Amino acid sequence: MTWQDPEAIRFMLDDCKVWAVVGLSGDTSRTAYSIAALLQERGKQIVPIHPAAASDEGLVVLGEKGYATLADVPFPIDVVDVFRRSEAAGEFADQAVAVGAKAVWFQLGVIDAEAFERTTAAGVPMVMDTCPAIEWRRRRP
Protein backbone atom coordinates (compact mmCIF):
# COMPACT_ATOMS: atom_id res chain seq x y z
CA MET A 1 0.00 0.00 0.00
CA THR A 2 1.28 3.44 -0.85
CA TRP A 3 0.24 4.71 2.54
CA GLN A 4 2.66 2.34 4.28
CA ASP A 5 5.76 3.27 2.31
CA PRO A 6 8.79 1.58 3.91
CA GLU A 7 10.99 4.63 3.36
CA ALA A 8 8.46 6.94 5.04
CA ILE A 9 8.23 4.53 7.98
CA ARG A 10 12.04 4.28 8.20
CA PHE A 11 12.36 8.08 8.11
CA MET A 12 9.89 8.57 10.95
CA LEU A 13 11.20 5.77 13.17
CA ASP A 14 14.90 6.47 12.61
CA ASP A 15 15.30 10.17 11.86
CA CYS A 16 12.44 11.92 13.66
CA LYS A 17 12.82 12.73 17.35
CA VAL A 18 9.87 14.94 18.40
CA TRP A 19 6.48 13.20 18.18
CA ALA A 20 3.29 15.15 18.87
CA VAL A 21 0.71 12.56 19.92
CA VAL A 22 -2.82 13.77 19.13
CA GLY A 23 -5.34 12.34 21.56
CA LEU A 24 -2.81 11.54 24.30
CA SER A 25 -4.18 11.97 27.81
CA GLY A 26 -3.21 10.59 31.20
CA ASP A 27 -5.54 7.59 30.77
CA THR A 28 -3.15 4.65 31.07
CA SER A 29 -5.73 2.24 29.63
CA ARG A 30 -5.67 3.98 26.22
CA THR A 31 -3.48 2.79 23.37
CA ALA A 32 -2.15 6.32 22.84
CA TYR A 33 -0.62 6.18 26.32
CA SER A 34 1.18 2.85 25.80
CA ILE A 35 2.48 3.89 22.37
CA ALA A 36 3.68 7.25 23.75
CA ALA A 37 5.53 5.34 26.49
CA LEU A 38 7.09 3.11 23.83
CA LEU A 39 8.14 6.15 21.81
CA GLN A 40 9.88 7.53 24.91
CA GLU A 41 11.60 4.17 25.51
CA ARG A 42 12.90 4.41 21.94
CA GLY A 43 14.40 7.85 22.63
CA LYS A 44 11.64 10.03 21.20
CA GLN A 45 10.36 13.20 22.84
CA ILE A 46 6.58 13.05 23.06
CA VAL A 47 4.29 16.05 23.05
CA PRO A 48 0.73 15.37 24.27
CA ILE A 49 -1.92 17.12 22.16
CA HIS A 50 -5.31 17.09 23.86
CA PRO A 51 -8.05 19.68 24.50
CA ALA A 52 -7.65 19.07 28.26
CA ALA A 53 -4.32 20.92 28.07
CA ALA A 54 -6.28 24.18 27.79
CA SER A 55 -7.67 23.78 31.33
CA ASP A 56 -6.29 25.74 34.26
CA GLU A 57 -4.45 22.66 35.53
CA GLY A 58 -2.94 21.97 32.11
CA LEU A 59 -1.90 18.50 31.07
CA VAL A 60 1.25 16.55 31.84
CA VAL A 61 1.57 13.01 30.48
CA LEU A 62 4.60 10.79 30.95
CA GLY A 63 6.43 13.83 32.31
CA GLU A 64 5.77 15.97 29.23
CA LYS A 65 3.73 19.18 29.10
CA GLY A 66 0.67 18.93 26.90
CA TYR A 67 -0.80 21.45 24.48
CA ALA A 68 -4.38 21.94 23.37
CA THR A 69 -3.49 22.23 19.67
CA LEU A 70 -0.52 21.63 17.39
CA ALA A 71 -0.32 25.38 16.79
CA ASP A 72 0.28 25.90 20.54
CA VAL A 73 3.52 23.87 20.55
CA PRO A 74 6.37 26.42 20.79
CA PHE A 75 9.06 24.26 19.15
CA PRO A 76 9.39 22.23 15.94
CA ILE A 77 7.50 18.95 15.60
CA ASP A 78 8.92 16.08 13.58
CA VAL A 79 5.95 13.68 13.49
CA VAL A 80 2.28 14.21 14.24
CA ASP A 81 0.96 10.83 15.44
CA VAL A 82 -2.85 10.79 15.31
CA PHE A 83 -5.02 8.70 17.64
CA ARG A 84 -8.44 9.87 16.46
CA ARG A 85 -11.25 8.28 14.48
CA SER A 86 -10.78 8.33 10.72
CA GLU A 87 -13.53 10.91 10.22
CA ALA A 88 -11.82 13.33 12.62
CA ALA A 89 -8.18 12.64 11.70
CA GLY A 90 -7.83 14.61 8.46
CA GLU A 91 -7.91 17.99 10.16
CA PHE A 92 -4.82 17.02 12.15
CA ALA A 93 -2.92 16.11 8.99
CA ASP A 94 -3.79 19.57 7.65
CA GLN A 95 -2.67 21.18 10.92
CA ALA A 96 0.57 19.18 10.80
CA VAL A 97 1.35 20.61 7.36
CA ALA A 98 0.40 24.10 8.57
CA VAL A 99 2.81 23.98 11.54
CA GLY A 100 5.66 22.59 9.44
CA ALA A 101 5.79 19.05 10.82
CA LYS A 102 8.15 16.77 8.92
CA ALA A 103 5.73 13.79 8.80
CA VAL A 104 2.28 12.48 9.75
CA TRP A 105 1.41 9.06 11.15
CA PHE A 106 -2.20 7.81 11.38
CA GLN A 107 -2.48 4.91 13.79
CA LEU A 108 -3.83 1.42 13.15
CA GLY A 109 -7.39 1.64 11.85
CA VAL A 110 -7.15 5.36 11.06
CA ILE A 111 -7.54 5.93 7.32
CA ASP A 112 -8.34 9.08 5.36
CA ALA A 113 -7.28 8.79 1.72
CA GLU A 114 -8.08 12.45 0.98
CA ALA A 115 -5.92 13.64 3.89
CA PHE A 116 -3.15 11.36 2.64
CA GLU A 117 -3.35 12.93 -0.82
CA ARG A 118 -3.32 16.49 0.58
CA THR A 119 -0.46 15.81 2.96
CA THR A 120 1.81 14.01 0.53
CA ALA A 121 1.01 16.57 -2.19
CA ALA A 122 2.35 19.19 0.24
CA GLY A 123 5.60 17.21 0.38
CA VAL A 124 5.04 15.77 3.85
CA PRO A 125 5.51 11.99 4.19
CA MET A 126 2.55 10.20 5.73
CA VAL A 127 1.69 6.67 6.78
CA MET A 128 -1.71 5.32 7.75
CA ASP A 129 -3.26 2.24 9.32
CA THR A 130 -0.19 1.00 11.17
CA CYS A 131 1.58 1.54 14.48
CA PRO A 132 5.20 2.24 15.45
CA ALA A 133 5.11 -0.82 17.74
CA ILE A 134 4.14 -3.04 14.80
CA GLU A 135 6.74 -1.49 12.53
CA TRP A 136 9.55 -1.82 15.09
CA ARG A 137 8.59 -5.51 15.58
CA ARG A 138 8.73 -6.09 11.80
CA ARG A 139 12.31 -4.81 11.73
CA ARG A 140 13.65 -7.34 14.22
CA PRO A 141 15.92 -9.93 12.61
N, C-alpha and C positions, 0 to 999 in steps of 0.2 A: 504494500500500500504506500502511496506517495506520502501519506501523512505520518508514516513511521520510518522516515528516511534514516538509514543507519548513520550517515554523516551528521545529520542534525542532532541525533541522539548522542553521538560521541562528543560533539561540540558542547552540548549542554552539560553532560555528565563530567567531562574532563576539563573544559576550559572556563566554564562559568562558575563564579564563586558566590554571588549574592542572589538568593532566590526569594522573591516575594511570593508568599503562599496565600492565595485568595481563598477566604473561607476558614482560615485557621483561627481557632479559639482555644480556650483552655480546657475544653472537653476532651479528656484523655481517651474516651471511648470512640472518638471519631477517627476515621482513616487519615484525615489531614494532619492530625496530631502525630500519629505514628510515623508518617512519611516525613514530616518536618524533623522529627527526632532522628530519623535515619539520615536525612540530609546533613544535619549537624554532625553526626557520627562520621560522615564522609568528608568533613572539613568545610561544608558550605555554611555561609551565614544566612540564616532565615529571617524574613521580615513578615510578621503576621499582618494580613490585610483583612480587616473585619469591621463592620459598622460599630461594634461595641467599643472600638478604640476611641470613638468620638465622645464617650461618656466622661464625666468628671474624674472617674477613677482611672480612665485609660485602659490599656490592655497590655499585659506582659505575658508572653507565652514562651516557655523553654528559655527564659532569661532574656528574651528579646522584646524590645518595645514594639507595640503594634501601631498601625496607622489605619484610619478609616477608609482611605482611598489610595490608589497608586500615586496619584498626583501629590499627596501629602508627604511622601517619602522624600527626605531632603538629601539623598545621595543616589548615585546611579544603581540601577537594578540590572542584573544580567538576565535572569529568567523570571517570567511571571508564570507560576504554577497554579492552575485553576481547579479548585474543588467546588464546582457549582454545577447545577443541572445544565444539560446541553442548551436548553432554551434561554438560559440566563448567562451562558459563558461568553458568547460573542462580544458583548460589550467590554469584557475585560481584555480580550485580544486587542480591540481597538484602543483601549486605554494604554495597553502595553506599548503599542506603536507610538502613541502620542507622547509618552514619557521617555521614549528612547531606549526601551528595554532591548537587549540583544537577542532575545528568544522568548517563545511562548510554549508552554507545555499544558495540554489539556489531559487530565487524568483519565484513568480507565473508565470507559463508559461515557465519557464526555466527547461529543462529536458535533461539530458545526462546520459543514463543508464551506459555507459562504464566508465564515470568519477565517477559515484556513486560506481561502483564495485571497481575501483582502490583506491578510497579514503577510503571506509570502509574496504577494505582489508589491508590498511595501519594502521588500528586501529583508524581512525578519523571519528567520527559520522558526518553524512550528511543528510540533508533533501532537498527535491526538490519540486517545483511546489506548493509552499505555501508562505505565507507572515507573518511576525511577527504580523502585525495588525490583520489579520484573526485569528491567533492562540490565541492572547490575548483576542479577542472577544469571542472565543469559551470557554474560561475558566471562563467567568463571570457566577455567579450563577443565 
